[in-house]
């Protein structure tokens, strides 16, 4: 599904963000990427949908070499990859269902997208996506009337309505309180299991990474220093990833 073969990423300022990354992620895996801020977690995640270009090496997703894609091919490729951010990126002054429907715009004729003329099928897809994350009852509520956790679930529903094969999530629970964070992680796990959808998530909450992910990738200074089952992550492994032993409160938002 996703294969990194000796991938490097060097930014124009000289920062070597990814160093000789070799990695394979199979369809249906739930993978958590952990490490210090600046370790390369977001860079790794964002190369998958080519928000960031790699400098050298080969990155293959669904049999396609990502850096060879251009124009229409690249846009089509990105449709198969959903992205969820820490900030919810919602249009807060409109309804929840209209926010979800925006994910259908790339598949619509231009004139329909301009006037917001969505088909019955599009509306069904949007409502089903809201149902999957447990907020169907909020479909016609304005987005700015929802809690932070509910807004993140709208963002997740919007991604689902895109019908992706892979979901990338960049610190999706960082802005949420602990109870709400668990609810959102429950949604990710449910989607992963019920739809056999690959989920790659960058996360500072080590405790949530170990609880929800099947596999953990630890990154330190652009290099993978751990890649294995979450059940085998020990204190020694975490010390290797973070450079020191983590206190309990850091485990909950390191």
C-alpha positions in Angstrom: 0.0 0.0 0.0 2.7 2.5 1.1 6.4 1.9 0.5 9.3 4.2 1.3 12.6 3.1 -0.3 15.6 5.0 0.9 13.6 8.2 1.1 15.2 11.5 2.1 13.8 14.9 2.6 16.0 18.0 2.8 14.3 21.4 3.1 15.7 24.5 1.3 17.2 25.7 4.6 19.3 22.6 4.7 17.3 20.8 7.4 17.5 17.0 6.7 14.0 16.1 7.9 13.9 12.5 6.7 17.0 10.3 6.5 17.1 7.1 4.5 13.5 6.0 5.4 12.7 2.4 4.5 9.1 1.5 5.4 6.2 -0.5 4.2 2.6 -0.1 5.5 -0.1 -2.5 4.4 -3.8 -2.0 3.7 -5.9 -1.8 6.8 -3.1 -1.1 9.3 -3.5 1.5 12.1 -0.1 3.1 12.6 0.9 5.7 15.1 4.0 7.9 14.5 5.6 9.2 17.7 8.6 11.3 18.5 9.7 14.8 19.7 8.5 17.9 18.0 10.7 18.5 15.0 11.7 14.8 14.7 10.1 14.5 11.2 6.7 13.0 12.0 4.7 15.6 10.0 7.1 15.5 7.2 6.9 11.8 6.9 3.1 11.9 6.9 2.8 14.7 4.4 5.1 13.1 1.9 2.5 10.3 1.5 0.0 12.6 -0.3 2.8 14.8 -1.6 2.0 17.9 0.4 5.8 17.7 0.7 8.0 16.4 -2.1 10.8 14.0 -1.2 14.3 14.9 -2.2 15.4 11.5 -3.3 14.5 7.8 -3.0 11.3 6.2 -4.1 7.9 6.6 -2.4 5.1 4.3 -3.8 1.5 4.5 -2.8 -1.0 2.0 -4.3 1.5 1.0 -7.0 2.1 4.6 -8.1 5.4 6.5 -7.7 4.2 9.6 -5.9 6.9 12.0 -7.2 6.1 11.1 -10.8 2.5 12.3 -10.6 1.5 15.6 -12.2 -1.7 17.6 -12.9 -4.8 15.6 -13.2 -3.1 12.3 -12.1 -1.9 14.0 -8.9 -5.3 15.4 -8.1 -6.9 12.0 -8.7 -4.3 10.3 -6.5 -4.9 12.8 -3.7 -8.6 12.0 -3.8 -7.8 8.5 -2.5 -6.0 9.9 0.6 -7.9 11.7 3.3 -6.2 14.2 5.6 -7.3 15.3 9.0 -5.5 18.2 10.7 -5.2 19.5 14.3 -7.2 22.6 13.2 -10.6 21.5 12.0 -10.7 23.7 8.9 -14.4 24.0 8.9 -16.6 26.8 7.5 -18.0 27.6 10.9 -20.9 29.8 9.7 -22.6 27.1 7.7 -24.2 23.7 8.6 -22.4 20.5 9.5 -23.7 18.6 6.4 -22.6 21.4 4.1 -19.1 21.2 5.5 -19.1 17.5 4.8 -20.4 18.0 1.3 -17.4 20.2 0.4 -15.5 16.9 0.0 -17.6 16.0 -3.0 -16.8 19.2 -4.9 -13.8 17.9 -6.9 -16.1 15.2 -8.4 -18.8 17.7 -9.5 -19.1 19.8 -12.7 -17.8 23.3 -12.1 -21.2 25.0 -12.5 -22.8 22.8 -9.9 -20.0 23.4 -7.4 -20.3 27.2 -7.9 -23.9 27.2 -6.9 -23.6 24.3 -4.4 -26.0 22.0 -6.2 -25.3 18.6 -4.7 -27.0 15.5 -5.9 -29.1 13.2 -3.7 -26.3 10.7 -3.8 -23.8 13.3 -2.5 -26.2 14.1 0.4 -26.7 10.5 1.3 -22.9 9.9 1.3 -22.5 13.0 3.6 -25.2 11.9 6.0 -23.8 8.3 6.1 -20.3 9.7 7.0 -21.8 11.7 9.8 -23.6 8.6 11.1 -20.3 6.7 11.1 -18.8 9.2 13.5 -21.9 9.4 15.7 -23.1 13.0 15.0 -25.8 12.5 12.4 -28.2 14.4 14.8 -26.0 17.5 14.3 -26.2 17.5 10.5 -28.2 20.7 10.2 -26.6 22.6 13.1 -24.1 25.4 12.4 -20.5 24.2 12.8 -19.7 27.0 15.2 -22.3 25.7 17.7 -20.4 22.4 18.1 -17.7 21.5 20.7 -14.1 21.1 19.6 -14.5 17.3 19.7 -17.7 17.4 17.6 -16.0 19.7 15.1 -13.1 17.3 14.7 -15.6 14.5 14.1 -17.2 16.7 11.3 -13.7 17.0 9.8 -13.3 13.2 10.0 -16.8 12.7 8.4 -15.8 15.1 5.6 -12.7 13.0 5.0 -14.8 9.8 4.9 -17.2 11.3 2.4 -14.2 11.6 0.1 -14.2 7.8 0.1 -10.4 7.5 0.6 -8.4 4.3 1.0 -6.0 5.9 3.4 -6.5 8.5 6.2 -3.6 10.6 7.3 -4.1 12.4 10.6 -1.7 15.1 11.8 -2.1 15.6 15.6 -5.9 15.3 15.4 -6.5 15.3 19.1 -3.8 17.8 20.2 -6.4 20.5 20.8 -8.9 18.3 22.6 -9.4 17.5 26.3 -8.6 13.9 27.4 -12.1 12.6 27.3 -12.9 14.0 23.9 -9.6 12.8 22.6 -10.6 9.3 23.5 -13.9 9.7 21.7 -12.2 10.9 18.5 -9.6 8.1 18.7 -12.5 5.6 19.1 -13.9 6.9 15.8 -10.6 6.4 14.0 -10.3 2.9 15.3 -13.9 2.1 14.3 -13.3 3.4 10.8 -10.0 1.4 10.6 -11.7 -1.8 11.6 -15.1 -1.6 9.9 -13.8 -0.2 6.6 -10.4 -1.9 6.5 -9.0 1.6 5.9 -5.4 2.4 6.5 -4.9 5.0 9.2 -1.5 6.8 9.8 -1.6 9.2 12.7 1.0 11.6 14.1 0.4 11.9 17.8 2.0 13.4 20.9 -0.2 11.4 23.3 1.9 8.2 23.8 -0.7 6.6 25.9 -3.3 6.9 23.1 -0.8 5.7 20.5 -0.2 2.5 22.5 -3.9 2.0 23.2 -5.2 2.4 19.7 -2.5 1.7 17.1 -1.5 -1.8 16.0 1.9 -0.6 15.1 4.1 2.2 16.3 6.8 4.0 14.4 9.2 6.0 16.5 11.2 8.8 14.8 14.2 10.7 16.2 16.0 13.4 14.2 14.6 12.2 10.9 15.4 8.5 11.4 13.2 5.6 12.3 14.5 4.2 15.6 11.6 1.9 16.3 9.1 0.1 14.1 7.0 -2.6 15.6 3.8 -3.7 17.5 2.5 -1.2 20.0 2.4 -4.1 22.5 6.2 -4.3 22.4 6.8 -0.6 23.1 8.7 -0.6 26.5 10.1 2.2 28.6 13.5 1.5 27.1 12.0 1.9 23.6 10.4 5.3 24.5 13.7 6.4 26.0 15.4 5.6 22.7 12.7 7.6 20.8 12.6 10.6 23.1 16.2 10.7 24.4 15.1 10.4 28.0 12.6 8.6 30.2 9.1 10.1 30.0 7.1 11.1 33.1 3.5 10.0 33.4 2.1 13.4 32.4 4.3 13.4 29.3 2.9 10.0 28.3 -0.5 11.7 28.1 0.7 14.5 25.8 4.5 14.3 25.4 
